[in-house]
Each structure stands twice: as C-alpha cells, then as structure tokens.
Amino acid sequence: MRRTRDSDLAQHLVRKSVDALSDDSGRCDHCGRTPLTGEQVHRYDDGGLLCELCRPLRRVEDARAEVVRHPEHGHAVRVVSRAAA
C-alpha cells in the first residue's frame, strides 16, 4: 500500500512540473505544438506565434524571428578568469 501512495505522489509531481513548463513556453497558434530549443519561431505584433513549420501559412511582414532558448538560459554560472596582478 505504501508503494501506491509513493507512486501517486511521484505521478502528481511529474504532472505538476510538466504543466508548469508548458504554461511558460509559447505554443504555435496554428498547430499547437511547443517549439523545440534552438528552433526558430516567428512572433507577430498582434501577439501571435508561429513555429517554423507553420510559417509559410502566414506571410506577414510584421513578424520577427526568434530562436527558442533553453528555460535555464541566462541562469548558468559563468567562469571568470582573474587577471594576474
């Protein structure tokens, strides 16, 4: 019986974390998929987002291309070398 509670808790935590990740990331307005890290997406002035696969469906000049970054982009520790005194 204890294993069932542990597995239920584990499933709940996994679902919660996946839902949190999917809420933060943008989805394509046409196909609904979440673009992969490193993929190019196109944002429109009206707030719309299209993935690279759906881009040919909407050729509008107000789109700006962006590269999808990893969720931890900018949070990494950077090594700084110290200059010899």
Phi and psi in degrees as a GROMACS rama.xvg file:
@    title "Ramachandran Plot"
@    xaxis  label "Phi"
@    yaxis  label "Psi"
@TYPE xy
-65.2536  -37.3574  ARG-2
-62.527  -35.911  ARG-3
-64.429  -43.5448  THR-4
-64.9874  -41.5996  ARG-5
-63.9554  -43.0613  ASP-6
-69.2438  -34.6919  SER-7
-64.266  -41.7345  ASP-8
-65.1208  -42.9776  LEU-9
-61.9209  -44.6432  ALA-10
-62.6437  -40.5372  GLN-11
-62.6504  -44.3065  HIS-12
-66.1954  -38.9484  LEU-13
-64.9202  -46.0815  VAL-14
-59.8915  -42.6877  ARG-15
-63.5355  -42.2416  LYS-16
-70.4604  -37.684  SER-17
-66.2074  -41.1423  VAL-18
-63.2816  -40.0231  ASP-19
-64.6693  -40.3909  ALA-20
-66.2874  -42.3202  LEU-21
-71.2173  -26.1663  SER-22
-69.2445  -35.9457  ASP-23
-75.6403  -29.7172  ASP-24
-90.2756  150.469  SER-25
-80.8714  149.106  GLY-26
-116.368  150.018  ARG-27
-64.6422  133.991  CYS-28
-69.5971  -23.2813  ASP-29
-90.9142  -55.3323  HIS-30
-98.1532  -17.4077  CYS-31
83.8804  0.548322  GLY-32
-83.9315  156.875  ARG-33
-88.6959  121.349  THR-34
-63.0702  147.92  PRO-35
-80.9635  157.451  LEU-36
-59.4845  130.392  THR-37
92.9336  -11.8152  GLY-38
-79.6748  149.733  GLU-39
-90.1727  133.476  GLN-40
-121.65  163.625  VAL-41
-124.083  119.468  HIS-42
-102.24  141.516  ARG-43
-110.126  157.812  TYR-44
-60.3216  -28.1646  ASP-45
-81.0194  4.10428  ASP-46
95.7164  -4.63751  GLY-47
-70.8001  155.901  GLY-48
-136.744  129.863  LEU-49
-125.678  140.658  LEU-50
-77.8578  171.408  CYS-51
-63.3011  -31.6116  GLU-52
-70.4552  -34.1974  LEU-53
-94.2274  -3.66948  CYS-54
-55.2556  -42.4016  ARG-55
-62.2435  -16.1994  PRO-56
-75.3007  -21.5157  LEU-57
-138.885  93.3096  ARG-58
-94.6556  93.0055  ARG-59
-124.489  143.039  VAL-60
-73.8377  -17.3556  GLU-61
-83.6516  11.1364  ASP-62
-83.4068  141.956  ALA-63
-121.045  134.716  ARG-64
-83.3247  139.531  ALA-65
-136.78  151.484  GLU-66
-97.2918  132.975  VAL-67
-71.1213  124.203  VAL-68
-96.2297  156.757  ARG-69
-65.4784  145.43  HIS-70
-56.5754  -25.3251  PRO-71
-95.1931  10.0842  GLU-72
-59.3741  128.396  HIS-73
91.2007  -6.52181  GLY-74
-105.911  3.96314  HIS-75
-76.8778  153.629  ALA-76
-83.0816  130.243  VAL-77
-106.197  135.346  ARG-78
-82.0337  126.418  VAL-79
-114.886  120.036  VAL-80
-81.2784  141.135  SER-81
-91.4897  135.073  ARG-82
-72.7684  140.885  ALA-83
-67.3627  132.227  ALA-84
